Amino acid sequence: MTRSKMRAAFGAGAILTAGALALTGCGGGSFDDGGGAASDGELTSSDDAISVLIASSGEAEATAVEDAVAAWSAESGVEASVEIASDLNQQLAQGFAAGSPPDLFYLSPDALAGYADNGSLRAYGDELSNAGDFYAPLVENFTYEDEFYCAPKDFSTLALIINADLWAAAGLTEDDVPTTWEELSTVSQTLTTDGVTGLAFGPEVQRLGAFMAQAGGGLVTDGAATANSPENVEALEYVKTNLEGGNFAYATDIGAGWGGEAFGLGSAAMVIEGNWIEGAMRNDYPDVNYLVAQLPEGPGGPGTLQFTNCWGMAADSPNQQAALELVEYLTASEQQLAFSEAFGIMPSLETTADAWREANPDLAAFIDGAEYAQFLPTQADAAAVITDFNAQLESLAESDPTTILDSVQGNLEAVVG
């Protein structure tokens, strides 16, 4: 059975509304030593080339962005280049510290406040010709102190990706697609064999946070830090138990850099990943048949996470006018739909929703999840808290969840206020 047929059997479309999209970004680090020109005034203009720094979910995304920037460069006559970061946060911070930041770069909401406060960013959002076409909550994610800083480039949610062939070989059917934690544990145990782990995901809150949401928890609730809530403890206890049982595993512990690689290599029968996995599978593992399902509900109900990034612009860029024109090119409907086809993102333009839905009828689980998705904290310095949390999660199987969450609670209280 083909991949599309397997996936089509498990989902129908859903209507995506702007109200469902309270989005934020994934991961991040702390930032200092930025500096730069003020974000107001006229855009700078020069003959300087445009440099673009991005992180990439895989070769599909890297190639798509490189090709798009090259096409704009040929059309505009402005030289432009793309660098694929091995550690985006570190390289971006180093660029600002050295006084030579890229003109444009991927920027997550949790990083916005820190860079805005130290004057590193040019707030250009209101100068975009397509400023009114983005989902309003995405604009809110990149608005700081009433300034719309940067264009949301796309967004994603998390879902359960299932290897259809391994599923069938284990004697599982459509009726066995897990809808609860108990069922997820059961099927992951069934799918775990020599060399194959039932379920894998990254060792980070950007994946485990979905379990916290399913337990009814979250890091910030009604403006207050709630990292060590009973719901979050229950979520991490659940994950820890299954990690200890061997039916769950971190992708990095089974020889893969991320969940998509573990899935493509057949090291994991299921993974928790975002819709960016579509492009990676198509380009890197085209022979793997798979289906996409919503993540199972926990004791608190359904839960997943949503992510977005924007095209950040350096305040020190000597050619902001050309950079703005490149952003408009990269966020145009046609280009965002091309990116979607290449690596599975959902366009940030509300005006593109119907076209995207028509082109991707088998990805309903990702859109369905947007109705109840949570997001990570975006306050200034929250990125440092997330980085520390992730470092502690790496040893979750050997650690006490309550101890980890108490530590995160103290750090988060200092940030949230």
C-alpha positions, 0 to 999 in steps of 0.5 A: 500500500502506498504512503498516501493511501495509508495516511488517507485512511486515518484522517479527514480535514479540519477547518483551521481558524486564526483563533486556534493558533496561539503559537510560539517557537521551539528551543533557544538559548540565552543572548548577550553582547548584542548591540546595534543600531536603533530599530526605528528610522529609514531602512538602510540601503547599499550594494552589500550582499545579503547573508541569511542564517538558518537552522534546518530540519534536514536537506529538504529544508536547506535545499528549498531555502537555498534555491529560493534565495538564489532565485530571488538573487537572480531576479533582483540582482542582489547577491545573497547567500545562505548558511546552514547553522550547526547551532543557530543560537550560538552562531547568531550570538557570536555574529552579534558579539563580533559585530558581523551578524547575518542580515536575515536569520531564523528567530524564534519567539522565545529569543525575540525579547532578548535581542530586541532589548539589546538593540540587535533587531530591526523592527520591520513588520509594519513595513511589509507589503503583506503584513495584513495577510499573516495569522494574527496570533503569529503576528502577536508572537513577534510583537514586542512592546507594541512593535511588530518585529519580523515576518512569521515564516511558517508554523508547525504542530506535533503529531504521531508518525507511524511506520505503516509496514512495521505496524502491519507486521506487528499485526496492528490495524487502524483500530489500534492507533493509540488514543490514550497513554495506556494504548500508546504504551501498549502499542509501543511495547508491541512494536519494540523488537531487536533493533527497533524501539516502539516510540522515539522523540528528541530529549527536549521539552519541545517534544516532552512538553506534549505529554505535559499538555496531555496531562493538563499541565504546562510551564506557564498558566495564567501568567504564573510559573507552573513547571512543578505542577502535579500534572507535569510531574505525572507526565514526566513520570509516564515518560520515565517509566516507558523510557525505563521499559525500553519501549520509548527512547530518545532518538539520540540514544538509538543512533539518530540526530533527531526523530525523523532520522530514527524513523527513516532508518527504521530504528523507531516504529513511531516518532513524535515530530512536526509536519516538517518530517514530510519533506525529510521523508520524501527526500531522504527516505522515500521508500518508508510508508507511514501514516500521521495521527493525532497524539494520544490524549492523556489524563488531562485531554488532548495535547500537542505543541505548536512552533513558529519562527520569523525572519529576524533582521539585524539592526546593523544590516547595511542593506535592510531594504533588500533584506525586506524585499527578500523577506516579502519574496520568501513569505509570498503565498507561492513561495510558502506553498513551495516550501510546504511541498518541499519540507512540510511546513504550514504557511503563516499566511491566513490567505494561503490556508485553503490552498494549503489544505487542498494540497495536503489533504493527508496531513489533517492530524497536524491541523487538528492539533492546532485547535488545542496546542500549547506553546512554550514561554516567550518571556525575556530569558525564558530561552535560558530556562528551556535550555537548562530544562532540556539539559536535565531531561537528557537524563530523565530515565535516571533522574527524579521528575519532581527534582527536575521540575522543582529546579525549572520552577525556580528558574521560571519564576525568576523569568515570569515574575 
